[in-house]
């Protein structure tokens, strides 16, 4: 259970504190009007502070959401770059292997040429 301490300051507190049984009804009414005005001012002050805190919380929530989105986007970008690099390196490796196989086949054919020429000369 929460408790809220209140204190009435200013003329309302002074008026209420000095009233006694000898005061007139008008003095009591004035004192209570002043006290009610002080309570209204306190309520307005609290409402203003709540609005200020609410707007600051909304701002912080927006910043938090924005930072989370940026973090997600950075992670996706990093992942995409890593995946792209892996694909590019795989393509380079495959190209190198094909070139090596082609070079080996050409070398094998070049090595057979003298034998073909010798067989034609016989």
The first five atom37 places (N, CA, C, CB, O) and aatype in JSON, in Angstrom:
{
  "aatype": [20, 20, 20, 20, 20, 20, 20, 20, 20, 20, 20, 20, 20, 20, 20, 20, 20, 20, 20, 20, 20, 20, 20, 20, 20, 20, 20, 20, 20, 20, 20, 20, 20, 20, 20, 20, 20, 20, 20, 20, 20, 20, 20, 20, 20, 20, 20, 20, 20, 20, 20, 20, 20, 20, 20, 20, 20, 20, 20, 20, 20, 20, 20, 20, 20, 20, 20, 20, 20, 20, 20, 20, 20, 20, 20, 20, 20, 20, 20, 20, 20, 20, 20, 20, 20, 20, 20, 20, 20, 20, 20, 20, 20, 20, 20, 20, 20, 20, 20, 20, 20, 20, 20, 20, 20, 20, 20, 20, 20, 20, 20, 20, 20, 20, 20, 20, 20, 20, 20, 20, 20, 20],
  "atom_mask": [
    [1, 1, 1, 1, 1],
    [1, 1, 1, 1, 1],
    [1, 1, 1, 1, 1],
    [1, 1, 1, 1, 1],
    [1, 1, 1, 1, 1],
    [1, 1, 1, 1, 1],
    [1, 1, 1, 1, 1],
    [1, 1, 1, 1, 1],
    [1, 1, 1, 1, 1],
    [1, 1, 1, 1, 1],
    [1, 1, 1, 1, 1],
    [1, 1, 1, 1, 1],
    [1, 1, 1, 1, 1],
    [1, 1, 1, 1, 1],
    [1, 1, 1, 1, 1],
    [1, 1, 1, 1, 1],
    [1, 1, 1, 1, 1],
    [1, 1, 1, 1, 1],
    [1, 1, 1, 1, 1],
    [1, 1, 1, 1, 1],
    [1, 1, 1, 1, 1],
    [1, 1, 1, 1, 1],
    [1, 1, 1, 1, 1],
    [1, 1, 1, 1, 1],
    [1, 1, 1, 1, 1],
    [1, 1, 1, 1, 1],
    [1, 1, 1, 1, 1],
    [1, 1, 1, 1, 1],
    [1, 1, 1, 1, 1],
    [1, 1, 1, 1, 1],
    [1, 1, 1, 1, 1],
    [1, 1, 1, 1, 1],
    [1, 1, 1, 1, 1],
    [1, 1, 1, 1, 1],
    [1, 1, 1, 1, 1],
    [1, 1, 1, 1, 1],
    [1, 1, 1, 1, 1],
    [1, 1, 1, 1, 1],
    [1, 1, 1, 1, 1],
    [1, 1, 1, 1, 1],
    [1, 1, 1, 1, 1],
    [1, 1, 1, 1, 1],
    [1, 1, 1, 1, 1],
    [1, 1, 1, 1, 1],
    [1, 1, 1, 1, 1],
    [1, 1, 1, 1, 1],
    [1, 1, 1, 1, 1],
    [1, 1, 1, 1, 1],
    [1, 1, 1, 1, 1],
    [1, 1, 1, 1, 1],
    [1, 1, 1, 1, 1],
    [1, 1, 1, 1, 1],
    [1, 1, 1, 1, 1],
    [1, 1, 1, 1, 1],
    [1, 1, 1, 1, 1],
    [1, 1, 1, 1, 1],
    [1, 1, 1, 1, 1],
    [1, 1, 1, 1, 1],
    [1, 1, 1, 1, 1],
    [1, 1, 1, 1, 1],
    [1, 1, 1, 1, 1],
    [1, 1, 1, 1, 1],
    [1, 1, 1, 1, 1],
    [1, 1, 1, 1, 1],
    [1, 1, 1, 1, 1],
    [1, 1, 1, 1, 1],
    [1, 1, 1, 1, 1],
    [1, 1, 1, 1, 1],
    [1, 1, 1, 1, 1],
    [1, 1, 1, 1, 1],
    [1, 1, 1, 1, 1],
    [1, 1, 1, 1, 1],
    [1, 1, 1, 1, 1],
    [1, 1, 1, 1, 1],
    [1, 1, 1, 1, 1],
    [1, 1, 1, 1, 1],
    [1, 1, 1, 1, 1],
    [1, 1, 1, 1, 1],
    [1, 1, 1, 1, 1],
    [1, 1, 1, 1, 1],
    [1, 1, 1, 1, 1],
    [1, 1, 1, 1, 1],
    [1, 1, 1, 1, 1],
    [1, 1, 1, 1, 1],
    [1, 1, 1, 1, 1],
    [1, 1, 1, 1, 1],
    [1, 1, 1, 1, 1],
    [1, 1, 1, 1, 1],
    [1, 1, 1, 1, 1],
    [1, 1, 1, 1, 1],
    [1, 1, 1, 1, 1],
    [1, 1, 1, 1, 1],
    [1, 1, 1, 1, 1],
    [1, 1, 1, 1, 1],
    [1, 1, 1, 1, 1],
    [1, 1, 1, 1, 1],
    [1, 1, 1, 1, 1],
    [1, 1, 1, 1, 1],
    [1, 1, 1, 1, 1],
    [1, 1, 1, 1, 1],
    [1, 1, 1, 1, 1],
    [1, 1, 1, 1, 1],
    [1, 1, 1, 1, 1],
    [1, 1, 1, 1, 1],
    [1, 1, 1, 1, 1],
    [1, 1, 1, 1, 1],
    [1, 1, 1, 1, 1],
    [1, 1, 1, 1, 1],
    [1, 1, 1, 1, 1],
    [1, 1, 1, 1, 1],
    [1, 1, 1, 1, 1],
    [1, 1, 1, 1, 1],
    [1, 1, 1, 1, 1],
    [1, 1, 1, 1, 1],
    [1, 1, 1, 1, 1],
    [1, 1, 1, 1, 1],
    [1, 1, 1, 1, 1],
    [1, 1, 1, 1, 1],
    [1, 1, 1, 1, 1],
    [1, 1, 1, 1, 1],
    [1, 1, 1, 1, 1],
    [1, 1, 1, 1, 1]
  ],
  "atom_positions": [
    [[0.84, -1.17, 0.0], [0.0, 0.0, 0.0], [0.88, 1.24, 0.0], [-0.95, 0.0, 1.21], [1.8, 1.35, 0.81]],
    [[0.6, 2.16, -0.91], [1.39, 3.39, -1.0], [0.75, 4.47, -0.14], [1.51, 3.86, -2.47], [-0.47, 4.55, -0.01]],
    [[1.6, 5.3, 0.43], [1.1, 6.45, 1.17], [1.63, 7.7, 0.5], [1.52, 6.4, 2.66], [2.73, 7.7, -0.04]],
    [[0.87, 8.73, 0.54], [1.25, 9.99, -0.07], [1.18, 11.06, 0.99], [0.34, 10.34, -1.29], [0.12, 11.33, 1.55]],
    [[2.3, 11.67, 1.26], [2.34, 12.74, 2.25], [2.01, 14.06, 1.57], [3.71, 12.81, 2.94], [2.53, 14.36, 0.5]],
    [[1.16, 14.84, 2.18], [0.81, 16.15, 1.63], [1.04, 17.21, 2.68], [-0.66, 16.18, 1.15], [0.95, 16.96, 3.88]],
    [[1.34, 18.39, 2.2], [1.55, 19.51, 3.09], [1.01, 20.75, 2.42], [3.05, 19.68, 3.46], [1.38, 21.05, 1.28]],
    [[0.16, 21.46, 3.07], [-0.4, 22.69, 2.52], [0.46, 23.83, 3.04], [-1.92, 22.87, 2.91], [0.62, 24.02, 4.24]],
    [[1.0, 24.59, 2.1], [1.86, 25.71, 2.49], [1.23, 27.02, 2.06], [3.28, 25.56, 1.87], [0.23, 27.04, 1.34]],
    [[1.81, 28.09, 2.51], [1.36, 29.41, 2.09], [0.21, 29.9, 2.94], [0.95, 29.39, 0.63], [0.06, 29.51, 4.1]],
    [[-0.6, 30.76, 2.36], [-1.67, 31.41, 3.11], [-2.74, 30.42, 3.55], [-2.31, 32.51, 2.27], [-3.38, 30.63, 4.59]],
    [[-2.94, 29.35, 2.79], [-3.97, 28.37, 3.18], [-3.59, 27.71, 4.49], [-4.15, 27.31, 2.09], [-4.44, 27.52, 5.36]],
    [[-2.32, 27.36, 4.65], [-1.88, 26.73, 5.89], [-1.97, 27.71, 7.05], [-0.44, 26.2, 5.76], [-2.39, 27.35, 8.15]],
    [[-1.57, 28.93, 6.8], [-1.63, 29.94, 7.84], [-3.06, 30.21, 8.28], [-0.98, 31.23, 7.37], [-3.34, 30.33, 9.47]],
    [[-3.96, 30.29, 7.31], [-5.36, 30.55, 7.65], [-5.96, 29.4, 8.43], [-6.17, 30.79, 6.39], [-6.68, 29.62, 9.41]],
    [[-5.67, 28.17, 8.01], [-6.24, 27.03, 8.72], [-5.64, 26.88, 10.11], [-6.02, 25.74, 7.92], [-6.32, 26.5, 11.06]],
    [[-4.36, 27.19, 10.23], [-3.69, 27.04, 11.51], [-4.13, 28.06, 12.54], [-2.22, 27.13, 11.32], [-4.05, 27.81, 13.74]],
    [[-4.6, 29.22, 12.09], [-4.97, 30.28, 13.03], [-6.45, 30.33, 13.32], [-4.53, 31.62, 12.5], [-6.89, 31.12, 14.16]],
    [[-7.22, 29.51, 12.65], [-8.67, 29.53, 12.88], [-9.01, 28.83, 14.19], [-9.42, 28.87, 11.71], [-8.39, 27.84, 14.57]],
    [[-9.97, 29.34, 14.83], [-10.44, 28.74, 16.07], [-11.95, 28.84, 16.15], [-9.78, 29.42, 17.3], [-12.61, 29.15, 15.16]],
    [[-12.49, 28.59, 17.32], [-13.95, 28.6, 17.48], [-14.53, 30.01, 17.5], [-14.33, 27.89, 18.76], [-15.74, 30.19, 17.42]],
    [[-13.67, 31.0, 17.59], [-14.17, 32.38, 17.65], [-14.25, 33.02, 16.28], [-13.29, 33.22, 18.55], [-14.71, 34.16, 16.16]],
    [[-13.81, 32.34, 15.24], [-13.82, 32.92, 13.9], [-15.21, 32.88, 13.32], [-12.83, 32.19, 12.99], [-16.05, 32.06, 13.7]],
    [[-15.44, 33.79, 12.37], [-16.74, 33.86, 11.71], [-16.82, 32.84, 10.6], [-16.98, 35.27, 11.15], [-15.82, 32.26, 10.18]],
    [[-18.02, 32.62, 10.13], [-18.24, 31.68, 9.02], [-17.5, 32.15, 7.78], [-19.75, 31.54, 8.72], [-16.94, 31.33, 7.05]],
    [[-17.48, 33.45, 7.54], [-16.78, 33.98, 6.36], [-15.28, 33.67, 6.44], [-17.0, 35.5, 6.24], [-14.66, 33.35, 5.43]],
    [[-14.7, 33.76, 7.64], [-13.28, 33.46, 7.79], [-13.03, 31.96, 7.53], [-12.79, 33.85, 9.21], [-12.05, 31.59, 6.89]],
    [[-13.93, 31.13, 8.04], [-13.81, 29.7, 7.77], [-13.96, 29.41, 6.28], [-14.86, 28.92, 8.58], [-13.19, 28.61, 5.73]],
    [[-14.9, 30.03, 5.63], [-15.11, 29.82, 4.19], [-13.89, 30.27, 3.4], [-16.37, 30.57, 3.71], [-13.45, 29.57, 2.48]],
    [[-13.35, 31.41, 3.75], [-12.15, 31.92, 3.06], [-10.99, 30.95, 3.27], [-11.78, 33.33, 3.58], [-10.26, 30.64, 2.33]],
    [[-10.82, 30.49, 4.49], [-9.73, 29.56, 4.77], [-9.88, 28.26, 3.99], [-9.66, 29.26, 6.28], [-8.91, 27.75, 3.44]],
    [[-11.1, 27.74, 3.93], [-11.32, 26.5, 3.18], [-11.17, 26.72, 1.67], [-12.71, 25.94, 3.48], [-10.7, 25.83, 0.96]],
    [[-11.58, 27.89, 1.18], [-11.39, 28.21, -0.24], [-9.9, 28.26, -0.55], [-12.07, 29.55, -0.62], [-9.45, 27.75, -1.58]],
    [[-9.14, 28.89, 0.34], [-7.69, 28.95, 0.14], [-7.07, 27.55, 0.19], [-7.03, 29.86, 1.21], [-6.18, 27.23, -0.59]],
    [[-7.55, 26.73, 1.11], [-7.05, 25.35, 1.19], [-7.41, 24.57, -0.06], [-7.6, 24.64, 2.44], [-6.59, 23.81, -0.58]],
    [[-8.63, 24.75, -0.55], [-9.05, 24.07, -1.78], [-8.21, 24.54, -2.96], [-10.55, 24.31, -2.06], [-7.85, 23.74, -3.83]],
    [[-7.91, 25.84, -3.01], [-7.06, 26.36, -4.08], [-5.66, 25.76, -3.99], [-6.98, 27.91, -4.01], [-5.06, 25.43, -5.02]],
    [[-5.15, 25.62, -2.78], [-3.83, 25.01, -2.61], [-3.85, 23.55, -3.08], [-3.38, 25.09, -1.14], [-2.9, 23.09, -3.71]],
    [[-4.91, 22.83, -2.77], [-5.04, 21.44, -3.22], [-5.14, 21.4, -4.74], [-6.28, 20.76, -2.58], [-4.52, 20.55, -5.38]],
    [[-5.91, 22.3, -5.33], [-6.02, 22.37, -6.79], [-4.66, 22.65, -7.42], [-7.03, 23.46, -7.21], [-4.3, 22.04, -8.43]],
    [[-3.9, 23.57, -6.82], [-2.56, 23.87, -7.33], [-1.65, 22.65, -7.23], [-1.94, 25.05, -6.56], [-0.87, 22.38, -8.14]],
    [[-1.77, 21.91, -6.13], [-0.96, 20.7, -5.97], [-1.34, 19.66, -7.02], [-1.13, 20.13, -4.56], [-0.47, 19.01, -7.59]],
    [[-2.63, 19.5, -7.26], [-3.1, 18.55, -8.28], [-2.6, 18.96, -9.66], [-4.64, 18.44, -8.28], [-2.16, 18.11, -10.44]],
    [[-2.66, 20.24, -9.96], [-2.17, 20.74, -11.25], [-0.67, 20.5, -11.38], [-2.49, 22.23, -11.42], [-0.19, 20.11, -12.45]],
    [[0.07, 20.75, -10.3], [1.52, 20.53, -10.31], [1.83, 19.05, -10.56], [2.14, 20.98, -8.97], [2.69, 18.72, -11.37]],
    [[1.12, 18.18, -9.87], [1.33, 16.73, -10.04], [0.97, 16.31, -11.46], [0.5, 15.93, -9.01], [1.67, 15.5, -12.06]],
    [[-0.11, 16.84, -12.0], [-0.52, 16.51, -13.37], [0.54, 16.95, -14.37], [-1.86, 17.16, -13.71], [0.86, 16.23, -15.31]],
    [[1.09, 18.15, -14.15], [2.14, 18.65, -15.04], [3.37, 17.75, -14.97], [2.53, 20.1, -14.66], [3.95, 17.4, -16.0]],
    [[3.76, 17.37, -13.76], [4.94, 16.5, -13.61], [4.68, 15.12, -14.23], [5.31, 16.35, -12.13], [5.57, 14.55, -14.85]],
    [[3.48, 14.59, -14.06], [3.15, 13.3, -14.67], [3.22, 13.39, -16.19], [1.74, 12.84, -14.24], [3.72, 12.47, -16.84]],
    [[2.74, 14.49, -16.74], [2.79, 14.68, -18.2], [4.24, 14.77, -18.66], [2.02, 15.95, -18.62], [4.62, 14.19, -19.68]],
    [[5.06, 15.49, -17.89], [6.48, 15.61, -18.24], [7.16, 14.25, -18.19], [7.2, 16.6, -17.29], [7.87, 13.87, -19.12]],
    [[6.93, 13.51, -17.11], [7.53, 12.18, -17.0], [7.01, 11.25, -18.09], [7.25, 11.58, -15.62], [7.77, 10.45, -18.64]],
    [[5.73, 11.36, -18.4], [5.16, 10.52, -19.46], [5.79, 10.8, -20.81], [3.66, 10.73, -19.54], [6.09, 9.87, -21.56]],
    [[5.99, 12.08, -21.12], [6.61, 12.42, -22.4], [8.06, 11.96, -22.44], [6.53, 13.93, -22.66], [8.55, 11.51, -23.48]],
    [[8.76, 12.07, -21.31], [10.14, 11.59, -21.27], [10.2, 10.07, -21.42], [10.82, 12.02, -19.97], [11.09, 9.54, -22.08]],
    [[9.26, 9.37, -20.8], [9.23, 7.92, -20.96], [8.92, 7.53, -22.4], [8.19, 7.3, -20.01], [9.49, 6.57, -22.92]],
    [[8.01, 8.26, -23.04], [7.71, 8.0, -24.45], [8.94, 8.21, -25.31], [6.56, 8.89, -24.95], [9.23, 7.42, -26.21]],
    [[9.68, 9.29, -25.02], [10.9, 9.57, -25.77], [11.92, 8.44, -25.58], [11.5, 10.9, -25.33], [12.52, 7.98, -26.55]],
    [[12.1, 8.01, -24.34], [13.04, 6.92, -24.07], [12.58, 5.62, -24.73], [13.19, 6.71, -22.56], [13.41, 4.85, -25.23]],
    [[11.31, 5.38, -24.74], [10.78, 4.19, -25.4], [11.05, 4.24, -26.9], [9.26, 4.05, -25.14], [11.43, 3.24, -27.51]],
    [[10.86, 5.42, -27.49], [11.14, 5.59, -28.92], [12.62, 5.35, -29.21], [10.73, 7.0, -29.39], [12.96, 4.65, -30.16]],
    [[13.49, 5.93, -28.37], [14.93, 5.75, -28.57], [15.31, 4.28, -28.42], [15.73, 6.61, -27.57], [16.11, 3.76, -29.2]],
    [[14.73, 3.62, -27.43], [15.02, 2.2, -27.22], [14.58, 1.37, -28.43], [14.31, 1.7, -25.95], [15.33, 0.5, -28.89]],
    [[13.39, 1.62, -28.92], [12.89, 0.9, -30.1], [13.77, 1.16, -31.31], [11.43, 1.31, -30.4], [14.08, 0.25, -32.07]],
    [[14.18, 2.42, -31.48], [15.04, 2.78, -32.61], [16.39, 2.08, -32.51], [15.24, 4.31, -32.65], [16.9, 1.57, -33.51]],
    [[16.97, 2.04, -31.31], [18.26, 1.36, -31.14], [18.14, -0.14, -31.38], [18.81, 1.63, -29.73], [19.05, -0.75, -31.94]],
    [[17.04, -0.73, -30.96], [16.84, -2.16, -31.21], [16.72, -2.43, -32.71], [15.57, -2.67, -30.49], [17.26, -3.42, -33.21]],
    [[16.03, -1.55, -33.42], [15.9, -1.71, -34.87], [17.26, -1.57, -35.54], [14.9, -0.67, -35.45], [17.59, -2.33, -36.46]],
    [[18.06, -0.59, -35.1], [19.4, -0.41, -35.66], [20.27, -1.63, -35.4], [20.06, 0.84, -35.08], [21.0, -2.08, -36.28]],
    [[20.18, -2.17, -34.2], [20.96, -3.36, -33.86], [20.56, -4.54, -34.75], [20.77, -3.72, -32.39], [21.42, -5.26, -35.26]],
    [[19.27, -4.73, -34.93], [18.79, -5.81, -35.79], [19.27, -5.61, -37.22], [17.25, -5.88, -35.76], [19.71, -6.56, -37.86]],
    [[19.17, -4.38, -37.73], [19.62, -4.1, -39.1], [21.12, -4.33, -39.25], [19.28, -2.65, -39.49], [21.56, -4.87, -40.27]],
    [[21.91, -3.94, -38.25], [23.35, -4.16, -38.32], [23.67, -5.66, -38.32], [24.06, -3.47, -37.16], [24.55, -6.1, -39.06]],
    [[22.97, -6.41, -37.5], [23.2, -7.86, -37.48], [22.83, -8.5, -38.81], [22.4, -8.51, -36.35], [23.54, -9.38, -39.29]],
    [[21.73, -8.06, -39.41], [21.33, -8.59, -40.71], [22.34, -8.21, -41.78], [19.93, -8.08, -41.09], [22.68, -9.03, -42.64]],
    [[22.83, -6.98, -41.75], [23.82, -6.54, -42.73], [25.11, -7.33, -42.59], [24.11, -5.04, -42.58], [25.69, -7.77, -43.59]],
    [[25.55, -7.52, -41.35], [26.78, -8.28, -41.12], [26.61, -9.72, -41.6], [27.15, -8.26, -39.62], [27.5, -10.27, -42.24]],
    [[25.48, -10.3, -41.3], [25.21, -11.67, -41.74], [25.19, -11.76, -43.26], [23.87, -12.16, -41.17], [25.73, -12.7, -43.84]],
    [[24.57, -10.77, -43.9], [24.51, -10.77, -45.37], [25.91, -10.65, -45.96], [23.62, -9.61, -45.87], [26.22, -11.32, -46.95]],
    [[26.75, -9.8, -45.36], [28.12, -9.66, -45.87], [28.92, -10.94, -45.67], [28.84, -8.49, -45.17], [29.67, -11.35, -46.56]],
    [[28.75, -11.57, -44.52], [29.46, -12.82, -44.27], [29.0, -13.89, -45.25], [29.26, -13.29, -42.82], [29.83, -14.63, -45.8]],
    [[27.7, -14.0, -45.48], [27.17, -14.98, -46.42], [27.63, -14.69, -47.83], [25.64, -15.02, -46.36], [27.99, -15.6, -48.57]],
    [[27.64, -13.41, -48.21], [28.08, -13.02, -49.54], [29.55, -13.37, -49.73], [27.86, -11.53, -49.78], [29.91, -13.9, -50.78]],
    [[30.4, -13.08, -48.76], [31.81, -13.4, -48.87], [32.02, -14.91, -48.98], [32.58, -12.84, -47.65], [32.87, -15.37, -49.74]],
    [[31.26, -15.68, -48.22], [31.39, -17.13, -48.29], [31.02, -17.63, -49.68], [30.5, -17.8, -47.23], [31.7, -18.49, -50.23]],
    [[29.96, -17.09, -50.24], [29.54, -17.5, -51.58], [30.59, -17.11, -52.62], [28.18, -16.86, -51.94], [30.89, -17.88, -53.53]],
    [[31.14, -15.91, -52.49], [32.16, -15.46, -53.45], [33.41, -16.33, -53.35], [32.53, -13.98, -53.2], [33.98, -16.7, -54.38]],
    [[33.83, -16.66, -52.15], [35.02, -17.5, -51.99], [34.77, -18.91, -52.51], [35.43, -17.55, -50.52], [35.67, -19.52, -53.08]],
    [[33.57, -19.42, -52.33], [33.23, -20.74, -52.87], [33.28, -20.72, -54.39], [31.84, -21.19, -52.38], [33.76, -21.66, -55.02]],
    [[32.78, -19.64, -54.98], [32.83, -19.52, -56.44], [34.27, -19.44, -56.94], [32.04, -18.27, -56.91], [34.61, -20.04, -57.96]],
    [[35.12, -18.71, -56.23], [36.53, -18.61, -56.62], [37.21, -19.97, -56.52], [37.27, -17.59, -55.73], [38.0, -20.34, -57.4]],
    [[36.92, -20.71, -55.46], [37.51, -22.04, -55.29], [37.07, -22.96, -56.42], [37.11, -22.64, -53.93], [37.9, -23.68, -56.99]],
    [[35.79, -22.95, -56.75], [35.28, -23.79, -57.83], [35.93, -23.42, -59.15], [33.74, -23.66, -57.94], [36.32, -24.29, -59.93]],
    [[36.05, -22.12, -59.41], [36.69, -21.66, -60.65], [38.14, -22.14, -60.7], [36.64, -20.11, -60.75], [38.61, -22.6, -61.74]],
    [[38.86, -22.03, -59.59], [40.25, -22.48, -59.54], [40.37, -23.97, -59.79], [40.86, -22.13, -58.2], [41.28, -24.41, -60.48]],
    [[39.45, -24.75, -59.22], [39.48, -26.2, -59.43], [39.22, -26.55, -60.89], [38.46, -26.89, -58.52], [39.87, -27.44, -61.44]],
    [[38.27, -25.86, -61.51], [37.97, -26.11, -62.94], [39.18, -25.75, -63.8], [36.73, -25.3, -63.39], [39.53, -26.48, -64.72]],
    [[39.81, -24.62, -63.48], [40.99, -24.2, -64.25], [42.12, -25.22, -64.09], [41.48, -22.8, -63.81], [42.83, -25.52, -65.06]],
    [[42.29, -25.75, -62.9], [43.34, -26.74, -62.66], [43.05, -28.03, -63.43], [43.46, -27.03, -61.16], [43.95, -28.62, -64.02]],
    [[41.79, -28.46, -63.44], [41.43, -29.67, -64.18], [41.64, -29.46, -65.68], [39.97, -30.05, -63.91], [42.11, -30.36, -66.37]],
    [[41.29, -28.27, -66.17], [41.49, -27.99, -67.6], [42.98, -27.99, -67.94], [40.86, -26.63, -67.99], [43.39, -28.52, -68.98]],
    [[43.79, -27.39, -67.06], [45.23, -27.36, -67.31], [45.82, -28.77, -67.28], [45.95, -26.47, -66.27], [46.69, -29.09, -68.09]],
    [[45.35, -29.6, -66.37], [45.83, -30.99, -66.29], [45.44, -31.76, -67.56], [45.25, -31.69, -65.04], [46.25, -32.53, -68.08]],
    [[44.22, -31.55, -68.05], [43.78, -32.23, -69.27], [44.6, -31.76, -70.47], [42.28, -31.97, -69.53], [44.98, -32.58, -71.31]],
    [[44.88, -30.46, -70.55], [45.69, -29.95, -71.67], [47.11, -30.5, -71.61], [45.73, -28.4, -71.65], [47.69, -30.82, -72.64]],
    [[47.66, -30.61, -70.42], [49.01, -31.16, -70.26], [49.04, -32.63, -70.66], [49.49, -30.99, -68.8], [50.0, -33.09, -71.29]],
    [[48.0, -33.37, -70.3], [47.93, -34.78, -70.68], [47.86, -34.92, -72.19], [46.72, -35.46, -70.02], [48.51, -35.8, -72.76]],
    [[47.08, -34.06, -72.85], [46.99, -34.12, -74.32], [48.32, -33.73, -74.95], [45.87, -33.19, -74.83], [48.74, -34.32, -75.94]],
    [[48.98, -32.73, -74.38], [50.28, -32.3, -74.93], [51.31, -33.41, -74.78], [50.77, -31.02, -74.22], [52.17, -33.58, -75.64]],
    [[51.24, -34.16, -73.7], [52.19, -35.26, -73.5], [51.91, -36.42, -74.46], [52.12, -35.76, -72.06], [52.84, -37.17, -74.77]],
    [[50.69, -36.59, -74.95], [50.36, -37.67, -75.88], [50.71, -37.31, -77.32], [48.88, -38.0, -75.78], [50.85, -38.21, -78.15]],
    [[50.87, -36.04, -77.64], [51.15, -35.61, -79.01], [52.41, -36.27, -79.6], [51.31, -34.11, -79.06], [52.36, -36.75, -80.73]],
    [[53.52, -36.3, -78.89], [54.7, -36.95, -79.49], [54.46, -38.43, -79.81], [55.91, -36.82, -78.55], [54.96, -38.94, -80.81]],
    [[53.7, -39.11, -78.97], [53.41, -40.52, -79.23], [52.54, -40.68, -80.47], [52.7, -41.15, -78.02], [52.74, -41.63, -81.24]],
    [[51.59, -39.78, -80.69], [50.74, -39.83, -81.87], [51.59, -39.59, -83.12], [49.59, -38.78, -81.77], [51.44, -40.28, -84.12]],
    [[52.46, -38.62, -83.04], [53.31, -38.31, -84.2], [54.24, -39.49, -84.5], [54.14, -37.02, -83.93], [54.44, -39.82, -85.67]],
    [[54.8, -40.11, -83.49], [55.67, -41.26, -83.69], [54.91, -42.43, -84.31], [56.31, -41.69, -82.37], [55.44, -43.14, -85.16]],
    [[53.68, -42.63, -83.88], [52.91, -43.73, -84.44], [52.56, -43.46, -85.9], [51.63, -43.97, -83.62], [52.45, -44.41, -86.68]],
    [[52.37, -42.21, -86.29], [52.1, -41.88, -87.68], [53.35, -42.06, -88.55], [51.59, -40.44, -87.79], [53.24, -42.42, -89.72]],
    [[54.48, -41.81, -87.99], [55.72, -41.94, -88.74], [56.11, -43.41, -88.95], [56.84, -41.2, -88.03], [56.91, -43.68, -89.85]],
    [[55.63, -44.32, -88.22], [55.98, -45.73, -88.34], [55.27, -46.37, -89.45], [55.71, -46.46, -87.1], [55.46, -47.56, -89.69]]
  ]
}
